[in-house]
Amino acid sequence: MGFFSKMGQAVKDSYNELVYKVTWPTRKELTNSAVVVMIASVIIAIFVFIVDQIFENLMRLIYNFVI
């Protein structure tokens, strides 16, 4: 079996798997997942912002104390 016939078979196998074996999410499932990801992203961003503000104020306090 040559290189190109192996590549052609790999493409056919990939196509068959995507068309016949993969279970694609419904529009509602996809929307729900997207909403969960957005909410989690906002929560993580808020947490990082709060931690950043705490460290900034802590470092400012230390610098003012040392200088």
All heavy atoms as TSV, in Angstrom:
chain	resi	resn	atom	element	x	y	z
A	1	MET	N	N	0.853	-1.182	0.000
A	1	MET	CA	C	0.000	0.000	0.000
A	1	MET	C	C	0.895	1.239	0.000
A	1	MET	O	O	1.753	1.402	0.855
A	1	MET	CB	C	-0.879	-0.029	1.249
A	1	MET	CG	C	-2.233	0.530	1.062
A	1	MET	SD	S	-3.183	0.295	2.597
A	1	MET	CE	C	-4.716	0.877	2.064
A	2	GLY	N	N	0.665	2.135	-0.957
A	2	GLY	CA	C	1.493	3.314	-1.072
A	2	GLY	C	C	1.055	4.428	-0.125
A	2	GLY	O	O	0.026	4.351	0.552
A	3	PHE	N	N	1.883	5.466	-0.110
A	3	PHE	CA	C	1.632	6.612	0.776
A	3	PHE	C	C	0.281	7.258	0.481
A	3	PHE	O	O	-0.505	7.533	1.389
A	3	PHE	CB	C	2.768	7.625	0.622
A	3	PHE	CG	C	2.545	8.900	1.374
A	3	PHE	CD1	C	2.694	8.936	2.745
A	3	PHE	CD2	C	2.162	10.065	0.721
A	3	PHE	CE1	C	2.489	10.110	3.458
A	3	PHE	CE2	C	1.950	11.235	1.419
A	3	PHE	CZ	C	2.107	11.253	2.794
A	4	PHE	N	N	-0.003	7.508	-0.805
A	4	PHE	CA	C	-1.231	8.219	-1.158
A	4	PHE	C	C	-2.476	7.369	-0.918
A	4	PHE	O	O	-3.529	7.887	-0.530
A	4	PHE	CB	C	-1.171	8.706	-2.611
A	4	PHE	CG	C	-0.172	9.812	-2.800
A	4	PHE	CD1	C	1.016	9.586	-3.466
A	4	PHE	CD2	C	-0.424	11.075	-2.291
A	4	PHE	CE1	C	1.935	10.604	-3.616
A	4	PHE	CE2	C	0.485	12.101	-2.440
A	4	PHE	CZ	C	1.676	11.862	-3.103
A	5	SER	N	N	-2.377	6.071	-1.105
A	5	SER	CA	C	-3.536	5.222	-0.826
A	5	SER	C	C	-3.798	5.154	0.676
A	5	SER	O	O	-4.955	5.112	1.110
A	5	SER	CB	C	-3.345	3.823	-1.407
A	5	SER	OG	O	-2.214	3.192	-0.850
A	6	LYS	N	N	-2.723	5.173	1.495
A	6	LYS	CA	C	-2.898	5.211	2.962
A	6	LYS	C	C	-3.537	6.527	3.384
A	6	LYS	O	O	-4.419	6.547	4.251
A	6	LYS	CB	C	-1.554	5.036	3.670
A	6	LYS	CG	C	-1.007	3.638	3.631
A	6	LYS	CD	C	0.293	3.548	4.402
A	6	LYS	CE	C	0.889	2.170	4.337
A	6	LYS	NZ	N	2.170	2.085	5.051
A	7	MET	N	N	-3.094	7.626	2.784
A	7	MET	CA	C	-3.675	8.930	3.118
A	7	MET	C	C	-5.143	8.985	2.708
A	7	MET	O	O	-5.987	9.497	3.439
A	7	MET	CB	C	-2.894	10.063	2.424
A	7	MET	CG	C	-1.513	10.291	2.995
A	7	MET	SD	S	-1.558	10.751	4.729
A	7	MET	CE	C	-2.315	12.343	4.629
A	8	GLY	N	N	-5.461	8.450	1.519
A	8	GLY	CA	C	-6.846	8.427	1.066
A	8	GLY	C	C	-7.724	7.598	1.997
A	8	GLY	O	O	-8.850	7.991	2.319
A	9	GLN	N	N	-7.204	6.460	2.442
A	9	GLN	CA	C	-7.962	5.620	3.371
A	9	GLN	C	C	-8.159	6.326	4.708
A	9	GLN	O	O	-9.226	6.232	5.311
A	9	GLN	CB	C	-7.244	4.278	3.579
A	9	GLN	CG	C	-8.035	3.292	4.386
A	9	GLN	CD	C	-9.348	2.908	3.722
A	9	GLN	OE1	O	-9.401	2.710	2.509
A	9	GLN	NE2	N	-10.402	2.827	4.507
A	10	ALA	N	N	-7.146	7.044	5.178
A	10	ALA	CA	C	-7.262	7.783	6.433
A	10	ALA	C	C	-8.340	8.862	6.326
A	10	ALA	O	O	-9.130	9.063	7.263
A	10	ALA	CB	C	-5.924	8.403	6.811
A	11	VAL	N	N	-8.402	9.556	5.200
A	11	VAL	CA	C	-9.422	10.590	4.993
A	11	VAL	C	C	-10.811	9.950	4.964
A	11	VAL	O	O	-11.757	10.454	5.579
A	11	VAL	CB	C	-9.140	11.382	3.693
A	11	VAL	CG1	C	-10.314	12.275	3.321
A	11	VAL	CG2	C	-7.872	12.211	3.848
A	12	LYS	N	N	-10.954	8.826	4.256
A	12	LYS	CA	C	-12.251	8.129	4.207
A	12	LYS	C	C	-12.675	7.663	5.598
A	12	LYS	O	O	-13.842	7.808	5.982
A	12	LYS	CB	C	-12.164	6.929	3.273
A	12	LYS	CG	C	-12.102	7.283	1.820
A	12	LYS	CD	C	-11.970	6.026	0.968
A	12	LYS	CE	C	-11.736	6.372	-0.489
A	12	LYS	NZ	N	-11.506	5.177	-1.315
A	13	ASP	N	N	-11.734	7.104	6.357
A	13	ASP	CA	C	-12.045	6.650	7.716
A	13	ASP	C	C	-12.473	7.814	8.607
A	13	ASP	O	O	-13.412	7.695	9.388
A	13	ASP	CB	C	-10.844	5.928	8.336
A	13	ASP	CG	C	-10.560	4.593	7.675
A	13	ASP	OD1	O	-11.457	4.058	6.984
A	13	ASP	OD2	O	-9.425	4.082	7.845
A	14	SER	N	N	-11.766	8.936	8.484
A	14	SER	CA	C	-12.119	10.121	9.283
A	14	SER	C	C	-13.510	10.618	8.926
A	14	SER	O	O	-14.310	10.947	9.809
A	14	SER	CB	C	-11.098	11.235	9.062
A	14	SER	OG	O	-9.834	10.838	9.502
A	15	TYR	N	N	-13.814	10.664	7.633
A	15	TYR	CA	C	-15.138	11.109	7.188
A	15	TYR	C	C	-16.231	10.188	7.733
A	15	TYR	O	O	-17.241	10.649	8.262
A	15	TYR	CB	C	-15.192	11.148	5.658
A	15	TYR	CG	C	-16.572	11.446	5.124
A	15	TYR	CD1	C	-17.053	12.750	5.087
A	15	TYR	CD2	C	-17.402	10.425	4.675
A	15	TYR	CE1	C	-18.320	13.036	4.630
A	15	TYR	CE2	C	-18.674	10.692	4.211
A	15	TYR	CZ	C	-19.130	11.998	4.185
A	15	TYR	OH	O	-20.390	12.270	3.739
A	16	ASN	N	N	-16.029	8.885	7.593
A	16	ASN	CA	C	-17.026	7.922	8.082
A	16	ASN	C	C	-17.242	8.052	9.587
A	16	ASN	O	O	-18.368	7.963	10.075
A	16	ASN	CB	C	-16.611	6.498	7.729
A	16	ASN	CG	C	-16.814	6.193	6.266
A	16	ASN	OD1	O	-17.667	6.785	5.605
A	16	ASN	ND2	N	-16.017	5.284	5.738
A	17	GLU	N	N	-16.167	8.263	10.322
A	17	GLU	CA	C	-16.308	8.411	11.769
A	17	GLU	C	C	-17.085	9.677	12.114
A	17	GLU	O	O	-17.973	9.654	12.978
A	17	GLU	CB	C	-14.948	8.435	12.443
A	17	GLU	CG	C	-15.024	8.424	13.942
A	17	GLU	CD	C	-13.695	8.164	14.616
A	17	GLU	OE1	O	-12.761	7.707	13.963
A	17	GLU	OE2	O	-13.629	8.436	15.830
A	18	LEU	N	N	-16.771	10.792	11.440
A	18	LEU	CA	C	-17.472	12.052	11.716
A	18	LEU	C	C	-18.951	11.980	11.331
A	18	LEU	O	O	-19.803	12.557	12.002
A	18	LEU	CB	C	-16.800	13.207	10.977
A	18	LEU	CG	C	-15.481	13.690	11.554
A	18	LEU	CD1	C	-14.824	14.692	10.618
A	18	LEU	CD2	C	-15.691	14.306	12.917
A	19	VAL	N	N	-19.275	11.282	10.257
A	19	VAL	CA	C	-20.652	11.248	9.777
A	19	VAL	C	C	-21.494	10.221	10.527
A	19	VAL	O	O	-22.643	10.494	10.890
A	19	VAL	CB	C	-20.678	10.958	8.251
A	19	VAL	CG1	C	-22.099	10.711	7.776
A	19	VAL	CG2	C	-20.070	12.115	7.487
A	20	TYR	N	N	-20.921	9.046	10.804
A	20	TYR	CA	C	-21.735	7.952	11.320
A	20	TYR	C	C	-21.530	7.616	12.794
A	20	TYR	O	O	-22.388	6.996	13.400
A	20	TYR	CB	C	-21.490	6.693	10.491
A	20	TYR	CG	C	-21.840	6.885	9.035
A	20	TYR	CD1	C	-20.855	6.889	8.060
A	20	TYR	CD2	C	-23.157	7.098	8.629
A	20	TYR	CE1	C	-21.169	7.080	6.725
A	20	TYR	CE2	C	-23.477	7.297	7.300
A	20	TYR	CZ	C	-22.478	7.281	6.350
A	20	TYR	OH	O	-22.795	7.475	5.043
A	21	LYS	N	N	-20.413	7.997	13.384
A	21	LYS	CA	C	-20.130	7.566	14.748
A	21	LYS	C	C	-20.161	8.692	15.788
A	21	LYS	O	O	-20.348	8.427	16.960
A	21	LYS	CB	C	-18.762	6.875	14.813
A	21	LYS	CG	C	-18.717	5.585	14.019
A	21	LYS	CD	C	-17.381	4.912	14.131
A	21	LYS	CE	C	-17.347	3.642	13.303
A	21	LYS	NZ	N	-16.038	2.996	13.356
A	22	VAL	N	N	-19.974	9.923	15.356
A	22	VAL	CA	C	-19.933	11.051	16.290
A	22	VAL	C	C	-21.356	11.490	16.615
A	22	VAL	O	O	-22.201	11.610	15.730
A	22	VAL	CB	C	-19.133	12.235	15.697
A	22	VAL	CG1	C	-19.236	13.466	16.583
A	22	VAL	CG2	C	-17.678	11.849	15.496
A	23	THR	N	N	-21.615	11.705	17.885
A	23	THR	CA	C	-22.910	12.240	18.305
A	23	THR	C	C	-22.759	13.746	18.490
A	23	THR	O	O	-22.076	14.198	19.405
A	23	THR	CB	C	-23.356	11.596	19.635
A	23	THR	OG1	O	-23.388	10.187	19.471
A	23	THR	CG2	C	-24.714	12.095	20.048
A	24	TRP	N	N	-23.372	14.503	17.596
A	24	TRP	CA	C	-23.260	15.951	17.651
A	24	TRP	C	C	-24.291	16.509	18.620
A	24	TRP	O	O	-25.406	16.018	18.696
A	24	TRP	CB	C	-23.464	16.543	16.255
A	24	TRP	CG	C	-22.416	16.103	15.301
A	24	TRP	CD1	C	-22.513	15.112	14.381
A	24	TRP	CD2	C	-21.092	16.623	15.192
A	24	TRP	NE1	N	-21.338	14.980	13.700
A	24	TRP	CE2	C	-20.446	15.888	14.170
A	24	TRP	CE3	C	-20.390	17.617	15.852
A	24	TRP	CZ2	C	-19.126	16.139	13.805
A	24	TRP	CZ3	C	-19.079	17.859	15.486
A	24	TRP	CH2	C	-18.460	17.137	14.476
A	25	PRO	N	N	-23.929	17.562	19.370
A	25	PRO	CA	C	-24.893	18.149	20.311
A	25	PRO	C	C	-26.011	18.883	19.571
A	25	PRO	O	O	-25.811	19.386	18.464
A	25	PRO	CB	C	-24.046	19.133	21.126
A	25	PRO	CG	C	-22.905	19.475	20.233
A	25	PRO	CD	C	-22.635	18.248	19.407
A	26	THR	N	N	-27.152	18.947	20.235
A	26	THR	CA	C	-28.254	19.720	19.654
A	26	THR	C	C	-27.981	21.209	19.860
A	26	THR	O	O	-27.075	21.597	20.599
A	26	THR	CB	C	-29.586	19.359	20.342
A	26	THR	OG1	O	-29.502	19.741	21.722
A	26	THR	CG2	C	-29.892	17.879	20.231
A	27	ARG	N	N	-28.763	22.025	19.197
A	27	ARG	CA	C	-28.587	23.478	19.329
A	27	ARG	C	C	-28.794	23.912	20.777
A	27	ARG	O	O	-28.072	24.755	21.281
A	27	ARG	CB	C	-29.570	24.204	18.422
A	27	ARG	CG	C	-29.343	25.707	18.330
A	27	ARG	CD	C	-30.334	26.331	17.409
A	27	ARG	NE	N	-30.025	27.180	16.324
A	27	ARG	CZ	C	-28.882	27.506	15.771
A	27	ARG	NH1	N	-27.795	27.014	16.221
A	27	ARG	NH2	N	-28.781	28.330	14.762
A	28	LYS	N	N	-29.777	23.317	21.450
A	28	LYS	CA	C	-30.062	23.671	22.844
A	28	LYS	C	C	-28.894	23.267	23.748
A	28	LYS	O	O	-28.493	24.035	24.618
A	28	LYS	CB	C	-31.350	22.995	23.301
A	28	LYS	CG	C	-31.777	23.401	24.682
A	28	LYS	CD	C	-33.109	22.782	25.063
A	28	LYS	CE	C	-33.482	23.243	26.461
A	28	LYS	NZ	N	-34.755	22.709	26.889
A	29	GLU	N	N	-28.346	22.070	23.558
A	29	GLU	CA	C	-27.198	21.627	24.360
A	29	GLU	C	C	-25.993	22.531	24.132
A	29	GLU	O	O	-25.283	22.888	25.073
A	29	GLU	CB	C	-26.821	20.183	24.004
A	29	GLU	CG	C	-27.834	19.154	24.416
A	29	GLU	CD	C	-27.532	17.782	23.865
A	29	GLU	OE1	O	-26.850	17.681	22.816
A	29	GLU	OE2	O	-27.982	16.808	24.478
A	30	LEU	N	N	-25.782	22.902	22.882
A	30	LEU	CA	C	-24.656	23.774	22.548
A	30	LEU	C	C	-24.826	25.155	23.173
A	30	LEU	O	O	-23.872	25.725	23.725
A	30	LEU	CB	C	-24.543	23.882	21.029
A	30	LEU	CG	C	-23.243	24.398	20.454
A	30	LEU	CD1	C	-22.085	23.523	20.877
A	30	LEU	CD2	C	-23.346	24.437	18.938
A	31	THR	N	N	-26.049	25.683	23.134
A	31	THR	CA	C	-26.330	26.989	23.744
A	31	THR	C	C	-26.125	26.936	25.249
A	31	THR	O	O	-25.508	27.840	25.830
A	31	THR	CB	C	-27.769	27.424	23.419
A	31	THR	OG1	O	-27.933	27.450	21.999
A	31	THR	CG2	C	-28.069	28.792	23.980
A	32	ASN	N	N	-26.623	25.881	25.886
A	32	ASN	CA	C	-26.447	25.739	27.334
A	32	ASN	C	C	-24.970	25.654	27.706
A	32	ASN	O	O	-24.533	26.271	28.682
A	32	ASN	CB	C	-27.194	24.510	27.846
A	32	ASN	CG	C	-28.690	24.687	27.820
A	32	ASN	OD1	O	-29.194	25.804	27.767
A	32	ASN	ND2	N	-29.406	23.582	27.840
A	33	SER	N	N	-24.210	24.908	26.941
A	33	SER	CA	C	-22.776	24.788	27.213
A	33	SER	C	C	-22.074	26.132	27.055
A	33	SER	O	O	-21.198	26.487	27.851
A	33	SER	CB	C	-22.143	23.763	26.274
A	33	SER	OG	O	-22.664	22.486	26.510
A	34	ALA	N	N	-22.457	26.880	26.024
A	34	ALA	CA	C	-21.848	28.193	25.795
A	34	ALA	C	C	-22.159	29.145	26.945
A	34	ALA	O	O	-21.284	29.905	27.392
A	34	ALA	CB	C	-22.336	28.781	24.474
A	35	VAL	N	N	-23.382	29.105	27.454
A	35	VAL	CA	C	-23.767	29.964	28.574
A	35	VAL	C	C	-22.963	29.589	29.823
A	35	VAL	O	O	-22.475	30.466	30.540
A	35	VAL	CB	C	-25.287	29.881	28.829
A	35	VAL	CG1	C	-25.665	30.532	30.145
A	35	VAL	CG2	C	-26.046	30.515	27.680
A	36	VAL	N	N	-22.813	28.302	30.072
A	36	VAL	CA	C	-22.029	27.850	31.230
A	36	VAL	C	C	-20.591	28.337	31.124
A	36	VAL	O	O	-20.004	28.827	32.098
A	36	VAL	CB	C	-22.086	26.310	31.358
A	36	VAL	CG1	C	-21.070	25.806	32.357
A	36	VAL	CG2	C	-23.476	25.870	31.756
A	37	VAL	N	N	-20.009	28.230	29.941
A	37	VAL	CA	C	-18.622	28.682	29.742
A	37	VAL	C	C	-18.514	30.192	29.946
A	37	VAL	O	O	-17.561	30.674	30.585
A	37	VAL	CB	C	-18.117	28.278	28.337
A	37	VAL	CG1	C	-16.813	28.979	28.003
A	37	VAL	CG2	C	-17.943	26.771	28.256
A	38	MET	N	N	-19.466	30.956	29.444
A	38	MET	CA	C	-19.418	32.414	29.625
A	38	MET	C	C	-19.549	32.796	31.093
A	38	MET	O	O	-18.816	33.664	31.576
A	38	MET	CB	C	-20.513	33.093	28.789
A	38	MET	CG	C	-20.205	33.099	27.313
A	38	MET	SD	S	-21.326	34.120	26.329
A	38	MET	CE	C	-22.832	33.196	26.457
A	39	ILE	N	N	-20.465	32.157	31.800
A	39	ILE	CA	C	-20.638	32.466	33.226
A	39	ILE	C	C	-19.382	32.103	34.009
A	39	ILE	O	O	-18.914	32.876	34.847
A	39	ILE	CB	C	-21.883	31.745	33.780
A	39	ILE	CG1	C	-23.147	32.362	33.187
A	39	ILE	CG2	C	-21.925	31.806	35.295
A	39	ILE	CD1	C	-24.422	31.596	33.489
A	40	ALA	N	N	-18.810	30.923	33.725
A	40	ALA	CA	C	-17.584	30.513	34.408
A	40	ALA	C	C	-16.444	31.480	34.102
A	40	ALA	O	O	-15.657	31.821	34.993
A	40	ALA	CB	C	-17.203	29.094	33.996
A	41	SER	N	N	-16.363	31.952	32.863
A	41	SER	CA	C	-15.315	32.900	32.487
A	41	SER	C	C	-15.455	34.212	33.253
A	41	SER	O	O	-14.454	34.781	33.713
A	41	SER	CB	C	-15.359	33.183	30.984
A	41	SER	OG	O	-15.103	32.010	30.257
A	42	VAL	N	N	-16.669	34.699	33.401
A	42	VAL	CA	C	-16.905	35.943	34.139
A	42	VAL	C	C	-16.540	35.755	35.614
A	42	VAL	O	O	-15.889	36.621	36.218
A	42	VAL	CB	C	-18.367	36.415	33.965
A	42	VAL	CG1	C	-18.706	37.534	34.929
A	42	VAL	CG2	C	-18.607	36.848	32.532
A	43	ILE	N	N	-16.947	34.635	36.199
A	43	ILE	CA	C	-16.636	34.378	37.607
A	43	ILE	C	C	-15.124	34.310	37.825
A	43	ILE	O	O	-14.597	34.909	38.767
A	43	ILE	CB	C	-17.332	33.086	38.087
A	43	ILE	CG1	C	-18.845	33.310	38.159
A	43	ILE	CG2	C	-16.788	32.625	39.430
A	43	ILE	CD1	C	-19.653	32.053	38.388
A	44	ILE	N	N	-14.420	33.613	36.943
A	44	ILE	CA	C	-12.958	33.510	37.068
A	44	ILE	C	C	-12.309	34.875	36.878
A	44	ILE	O	O	-11.367	35.229	37.603
A	44	ILE	CB	C	-12.413	32.483	36.068
A	44	ILE	CG1	C	-12.864	31.083	36.483
A	44	ILE	CG2	C	-10.894	32.548	35.971
A	44	ILE	CD1	C	-12.600	30.003	35.453
A	45	ALA	N	N	-12.810	35.670	35.925
A	45	ALA	CA	C	-12.256	37.009	35.701
A	45	ALA	C	C	-12.451	37.892	36.926
A	45	ALA	O	O	-11.536	38.639	37.314
A	45	ALA	CB	C	-12.908	37.644	34.476
A	46	ILE	N	N	-13.616	37.823	37.547
A	46	ILE	CA	C	-13.877	38.613	38.759
A	46	ILE	C	C	-12.943	38.173	39.882
A	46	ILE	O	O	-12.367	39.004	40.592
A	46	ILE	CB	C	-15.357	38.506	39.169
A	46	ILE	CG1	C	-16.231	39.232	38.147
A	46	ILE	CG2	C	-15.587	39.058	40.570
A	46	ILE	CD1	C	-17.722	38.980	38.310
A	47	PHE	N	N	-12.768	36.858	40.043
A	47	PHE	CA	C	-11.874	36.341	41.072
A	47	PHE	C	C	-10.435	36.821	40.846
A	47	PHE	O	O	-9.771	37.284	41.784
A	47	PHE	CB	C	-11.912	34.806	41.090
A	47	PHE	CG	C	-10.918	34.193	42.021
A	47	PHE	CD1	C	-11.131	34.214	43.386
A	47	PHE	CD2	C	-9.760	33.606	41.532
A	47	PHE	CE1	C	-10.209	33.661	44.258
A	47	PHE	CE2	C	-8.827	33.048	42.393
A	47	PHE	CZ	C	-9.060	33.082	43.764
A	48	VAL	N	N	-9.954	36.735	39.616
A	48	VAL	CA	C	-8.590	37.188	39.304
A	48	VAL	C	C	-8.460	38.684	39.560
A	48	VAL	O	O	-7.442	39.149	40.096
A	48	VAL	CB	C	-8.218	36.834	37.850
A	48	VAL	CG1	C	-6.935	37.521	37.416
A	48	VAL	CG2	C	-8.091	35.322	37.685
A	49	PHE	N	N	-9.471	39.470	39.220
A	49	PHE	CA	C	-9.448	40.907	39.465
A	49	PHE	C	C	-9.348	41.205	40.960
A	49	PHE	O	O	-8.551	42.053	41.385
A	49	PHE	CB	C	-10.697	41.570	38.876
A	49	PHE	CG	C	-10.804	43.021	39.189
A	49	PHE	CD1	C	-10.019	43.945	38.513
A	49	PHE	CD2	C	-11.674	43.480	40.168
A	49	PHE	CE1	C	-10.102	45.301	38.807
A	49	PHE	CE2	C	-11.771	44.819	40.469
A	49	PHE	CZ	C	-10.978	45.736	39.783
A	50	ILE	N	N	-10.144	40.500	41.766
A	50	ILE	CA	C	-10.128	40.729	43.213
A	50	ILE	C	C	-8.765	40.366	43.802
A	50	ILE	O	O	-8.197	41.123	44.596
A	50	ILE	CB	C	-11.269	39.946	43.894
A	50	ILE	CG1	C	-12.616	40.557	43.512
A	50	ILE	CG2	C	-11.097	39.921	45.406
A	50	ILE	CD1	C	-13.812	39.718	43.916
A	51	VAL	N	N	-8.220	39.220	43.400
A	51	VAL	CA	C	-6.908	38.802	43.903
A	51	VAL	C	C	-5.842	39.805	43.462
A	51	VAL	O	O	-4.949	40.166	44.251
A	51	VAL	CB	C	-6.568	37.379	43.428
A	51	VAL	CG1	C	-5.125	37.026	43.736
A	51	VAL	CG2	C	-7.505	36.367	44.069
A	52	ASP	N	N	-5.927	40.284	42.243
A	52	ASP	CA	C	-4.970	41.279	41.750
A	52	ASP	C	C	-5.054	42.572	42.569
A	52	ASP	O	O	-4.014	43.152	42.923
A	52	ASP	CB	C	-5.261	41.568	40.273
A	52	ASP	CG	C	-4.275	42.567	39.702
A	52	ASP	OD1	O	-3.052	42.326	39.788
A	52	ASP	OD2	O	-4.733	43.592	39.153
A	53	GLN	N	N	-6.260	42.999	42.880
A	53	GLN	CA	C	-6.413	44.211	43.683
A	53	GLN	C	C	-5.853	44.023	45.094
A	53	GLN	O	O	-5.217	44.926	45.639
A	53	GLN	CB	C	-7.891	44.613	43.761
A	53	GLN	CG	C	-8.455	45.100	42.447
A	53	GLN	CD	C	-7.742	46.330	41.943
A	53	GLN	OE1	O	-7.555	47.305	42.659
A	53	GLN	NE2	N	-7.305	46.286	40.696
A	54	ILE	N	N	-6.069	42.858	45.672
A	54	ILE	CA	C	-5.529	42.578	47.010
A	54	ILE	C	C	-4.015	42.632	46.991
A	54	ILE	O	O	-3.386	43.274	47.844
A	54	ILE	CB	C	-6.041	41.213	47.517
A	54	ILE	CG1	C	-7.533	41.292	47.826
A	54	ILE	CG2	C	-5.258	40.764	48.752
A	54	ILE	CD1	C	-8.181	39.947	48.092
A	55	PHE	N	N	-3.395	41.965	46.012
A	55	PHE	CA	C	-1.934	41.973	45.937
A	55	PHE	C	C	-1.380	43.363	45.637
A	55	PHE	O	O	-0.340	43.757	46.154
A	55	PHE	CB	C	-1.430	40.969	44.903
A	55	PHE	CG	C	-1.395	39.568	45.411
A	55	PHE	CD1	C	-2.143	38.582	44.794
A	55	PHE	CD2	C	-0.617	39.227	46.513
A	55	PHE	CE1	C	-2.120	37.279	45.262
A	55	PHE	CE2	C	-0.588	37.931	46.985
A	55	PHE	CZ	C	-1.340	36.958	46.360
A	56	GLU	N	N	-2.080	44.113	44.788
A	56	GLU	CA	C	-1.635	45.469	44.491
A	56	GLU	C	C	-1.636	46.329	45.751
A	56	GLU	O	O	-0.655	47.030	46.037
A	56	GLU	CB	C	-2.531	46.099	43.428
A	56	GLU	CG	C	-2.118	47.521	43.072
A	56	GLU	CD	C	-3.035	48.148	42.042
A	56	GLU	OE1	O	-3.878	47.436	41.455
A	56	GLU	OE2	O	-2.920	49.365	41.830
A	57	ASN	N	N	-2.707	46.268	46.525
A	57	ASN	CA	C	-2.780	47.061	47.751
A	57	ASN	C	C	-1.767	46.573	48.785
A	57	ASN	O	O	-1.176	47.382	49.503
A	57	ASN	CB	C	-4.198	47.012	48.325
A	57	ASN	CG	C	-5.171	47.787	47.469
A	57	ASN	OD1	O	-4.817	48.765	46.819
A	57	ASN	ND2	N	-6.410	47.332	47.436
A	58	LEU	N	N	-1.573	45.273	48.870
A	58	LEU	CA	C	-0.586	44.724	49.789
A	58	LEU	C	C	0.821	45.189	49.430
A	58	LEU	O	O	1.591	45.610	50.302
A	58	LEU	CB	C	-0.661	43.194	49.778
A	58	LEU	CG	C	0.274	42.458	50.728
A	58	LEU	CD1	C	-0.044	42.813	52.176
A	58	LEU	CD2	C	0.162	40.963	50.497
A	59	MET	N	N	1.157	45.140	48.137
A	59	MET	CA	C	2.490	45.594	47.710
A	59	MET	C	C	2.646	47.101	47.929
A	59	MET	O	O	3.722	47.562	48.332
A	59	MET	CB	C	2.720	45.240	46.236
A	59	MET	CG	C	2.804	43.744	45.984
A	59	MET	SD	S	4.001	42.884	47.037
A	59	MET	CE	C	5.511	43.581	46.466
A	60	ARG	N	N	1.593	47.865	47.680
A	60	ARG	CA	C	1.656	49.310	47.919
A	60	ARG	C	C	1.901	49.587	49.403
A	60	ARG	O	O	2.709	50.455	49.754
A	60	ARG	CB	C	0.359	49.967	47.456
A	60	ARG	CG	C	0.430	51.488	47.489
A	60	ARG	CD	C	-0.786	52.126	46.869
A	60	ARG	NE	N	-0.746	51.909	45.423
A	60	ARG	CZ	C	-1.803	51.557	44.693
A	60	ARG	NH1	N	-2.990	51.386	45.253
A	60	ARG	NH2	N	-1.693	51.379	43.397
A	61	LEU	N	N	1.233	48.833	50.292
A	61	LEU	CA	C	1.427	48.971	51.723
A	61	LEU	C	C	2.858	48.628	52.118
A	61	LEU	O	O	3.490	49.353	52.890
A	61	LEU	CB	C	0.434	48.075	52.475
A	61	LEU	CG	C	0.473	48.120	53.989
A	61	LEU	CD1	C	-0.027	49.481	54.478
A	61	LEU	CD2	C	-0.373	47.003	54.561
A	62	ILE	N	N	3.398	47.563	51.564
A	62	ILE	CA	C	4.776	47.162	51.872
A	62	ILE	C	C	5.762	48.213	51.383
A	62	ILE	O	O	6.701	48.588	52.076
A	62	ILE	CB	C	5.075	45.771	51.277
A	62	ILE	CG1	C	4.278	44.697	52.003
A	62	ILE	CG2	C	6.566	45.462	51.331
A	62	ILE	CD1	C	4.334	43.334	51.358
A	63	TYR	N	N	5.580	48.694	50.151
A	63	TYR	CA	C	6.485	49.718	49.603
A	63	TYR	C	C	6.431	50.989	50.425
A	63	TYR	O	O	7.451	51.631	50.674
A	63	TYR	CB	C	6.154	50.011	48.152
A	63	TYR	CG	C	6.501	48.902	47.196
A	63	TYR	CD1	C	5.788	48.717	46.021
A	63	TYR	CD2	C	7.540	48.013	47.455
A	63	TYR	CE1	C	6.087	47.695	45.146
A	63	TYR	CE2	C	7.851	47.005	46.592
A	63	TYR	CZ	C	7.123	46.844	45.424
A	63	TYR	OH	O	7.434	45.842	44.560
A	64	ASN	N	N	5.244	51.408	50.855
A	64	ASN	CA	C	5.130	52.619	51.656
A	64	ASN	C	C	5.773	52.435	53.035
A	64	ASN	O	O	6.324	53.375	53.595
A	64	ASN	CB	C	3.671	53.027	51.804
A	64	ASN	CG	C	3.106	53.590	50.540
A	64	ASN	OD1	O	3.833	54.099	49.691
A	64	ASN	ND2	N	1.802	53.492	50.386
A	65	PHE	N	N	5.702	51.247	53.566
A	65	PHE	CA	C	6.302	50.967	54.849
A	65	PHE	C	C	7.830	50.947	54.769
A	65	PHE	O	O	8.519	51.456	55.626
A	65	PHE	CB	C	5.798	49.609	55.382
A	65	PHE	CG	C	6.322	49.257	56.730
A	65	PHE	CD1	C	5.890	49.926	57.878
A	65	PHE	CD2	C	7.274	48.254	56.873
A	65	PHE	CE1	C	6.384	49.593	59.119
A	65	PHE	CE2	C	7.779	47.927	58.116
A	65	PHE	CZ	C	7.328	48.599	59.249
A	66	VAL	N	N	8.372	50.392	53.686
A	66	VAL	CA	C	9.816	50.281	53.506
A	66	VAL	C	C	10.413	51.636	53.140
A	66	VAL	O	O	11.481	52.005	53.627
A	66	VAL	CB	C	10.162	49.239	52.414
A	66	VAL	CG1	C	11.637	49.268	52.080
A	66	VAL	CG2	C	9.742	47.846	52.872
A	67	ILE	N	N	9.757	52.395	52.321
A	67	ILE	CA	C	10.310	53.680	51.843
A	67	ILE	C	C	9.965	54.770	52.761
A	67	ILE	O	O	9.779	55.168	53.664
A	67	ILE	CB	C	9.774	54.025	50.441
A	67	ILE	CG1	C	10.245	52.984	49.446
A	67	ILE	CG2	C	10.235	55.398	50.046
A	67	ILE	CD1	C	9.702	53.180	48.072
